Every structure is written in C-alpha cells, then in structure tokens.
C-alpha cells in the first residue's frame, strides 16, 4: 500500500503487519472520529476537501489506500 504511514496515523495502528490490503476497516478504529481526523488532515495539510459520502462507503484498507491515492495525485 502506498499510503501505509498515513493509514497508520488515521487508524492509530502501530503494528504495520496488521495493515494488509484485504483487512476490513471495521477491524480497526474506523469510526466518525477517524473520519473527522482524515477530513481535517486533508483540509489543513493538503488544502483539499474530502467527499464524505465516498469516505463512508469504504470497506477495506485497500479501498482506503486507493481513496487516499486519488486525493494525493
């Protein structure tokens, strides 16, 4: 995954070995606070707005990684 460090930060996961592409986001702390942290990070650091509806539809870490890639082009 290209954005593993960012995903680690968003999910608060210290063990990179747990972050495999097919893992469900529900296995981690993927809640409204994590989503707000991601939205805030993108607004402040990258000056980009996040599509919240798409964000809510993500299911796996691979989905999240692909989503982040699309915003970080």
C-alpha positions as a Markdown table, in Angstrom:
| # | Residue | x | y | z |
|---|---|---|---|---|
| 1 | Unk | 0.0 | 0.0 | 0.0 |
| 2 | Unk | 1.3 | 3.4 | -1.0 |
| 3 | Unk | -0.1 | 5.4 | 1.9 |
| 4 | Unk | 0.6 | 3.0 | 4.8 |
| 5 | Unk | 2.1 | 5.6 | 7.1 |
| 6 | Unk | -0.9 | 7.9 | 6.6 |
| 7 | Unk | -3.3 | 5.0 | 7.2 |
| 8 | Unk | -1.4 | 4.0 | 10.4 |
| 9 | Unk | -1.8 | 7.6 | 11.6 |
| 10 | Unk | -5.5 | 7.8 | 10.8 |
| 11 | Unk | -6.3 | 4.4 | 12.4 |
| 12 | Unk | -3.9 | 4.8 | 15.3 |
| 13 | Unk | -2.4 | 1.4 | 14.4 |
| 14 | Unk | 1.3 | 0.9 | 15.4 |
| 15 | Unk | 1.7 | -2.6 | 14.0 |
| 16 | Unk | 2.2 | -2.3 | 10.2 |
| 17 | Unk | 1.9 | -6.1 | 9.9 |
| 18 | Unk | -1.8 | -5.8 | 10.8 |
| 19 | Unk | -2.4 | -3.4 | 7.9 |
| 20 | Unk | -3.0 | -5.8 | 5.0 |
| 21 | Unk | -4.9 | -4.7 | 1.9 |
| 22 | Unk | -7.9 | -7.0 | 2.3 |
| 23 | Unk | -8.4 | -6.2 | 6.0 |
| 24 | Unk | -11.8 | -4.7 | 6.8 |
| 25 | Unk | -11.8 | -1.2 | 8.2 |
| 26 | Unk | -14.2 | -2.4 | 10.9 |
| 27 | Unk | -11.3 | -4.4 | 12.4 |
| 28 | Unk | -9.6 | -1.1 | 13.3 |
| 29 | Unk | -10.8 | 2.2 | 14.9 |
| 30 | Unk | -12.6 | 3.3 | 11.8 |
| 31 | Unk | -15.3 | 5.5 | 13.3 |
| 32 | Unk | -16.6 | 9.0 | 12.9 |
| 33 | Unk | -13.6 | 10.4 | 14.9 |
| 34 | Unk | -11.1 | 8.7 | 12.5 |
| 35 | Unk | -13.1 | 10.1 | 9.5 |
| 36 | Unk | -13.0 | 13.6 | 11.1 |
| 37 | Unk | -9.3 | 13.3 | 11.6 |
| 38 | Unk | -8.8 | 12.4 | 8.0 |
| 39 | Unk | -11.0 | 15.3 | 6.8 |
| 40 | Unk | -9.2 | 17.8 | 9.0 |
| 41 | Unk | -5.8 | 16.5 | 7.9 |
| 42 | Unk | -6.6 | 16.9 | 4.2 |
| 43 | Unk | -8.1 | 20.4 | 4.7 |
| 44 | Unk | -5.1 | 21.6 | 6.8 |
| 45 | Unk | -2.2 | 19.8 | 5.2 |
| 46 | Unk | -3.3 | 19.3 | 1.6 |
| 47 | Unk | -5.9 | 22.1 | 1.2 |
| 48 | Unk | -8.3 | 19.5 | -0.2 |
| 49 | Unk | -11.9 | 18.7 | 0.6 |
| 50 | Unk | -13.0 | 15.1 | 1.1 |
| 51 | Unk | -16.1 | 13.5 | -0.4 |
| 52 | Unk | -17.7 | 12.3 | 2.8 |
| 53 | Unk | -20.2 | 10.0 | 1.1 |
| 54 | Unk | -17.4 | 8.1 | -0.6 |
| 55 | Unk | -15.5 | 8.0 | 2.7 |
| 56 | Unk | -18.4 | 6.3 | 4.4 |
| 57 | Unk | -18.6 | 3.7 | 1.7 |
| 58 | Unk | -15.0 | 2.4 | 2.2 |
| 59 | Unk | -14.8 | -1.2 | 3.4 |
| 60 | Unk | -11.2 | -2.4 | 3.3 |
| 61 | Unk | -7.8 | -0.9 | 3.8 |
| 62 | Unk | -7.2 | -1.3 | 0.1 |
| 63 | Unk | -10.3 | 0.9 | -0.5 |
| 64 | Unk | -8.9 | 3.5 | 1.9 |
| 65 | Unk | -5.5 | 3.4 | 0.2 |
| 66 | Unk | -7.0 | 3.9 | -3.2 |
| 67 | Unk | -9.2 | 6.7 | -1.9 |
| 68 | Unk | -6.2 | 8.5 | -0.5 |
| 69 | Unk | -4.2 | 8.0 | -3.7 |
| 70 | Unk | -7.0 | 9.7 | -5.7 |
| 71 | Unk | -6.7 | 12.8 | -3.5 |
| 72 | Unk | -2.9 | 12.9 | -3.3 |
| 73 | Unk | -2.2 | 12.9 | -7.0 |
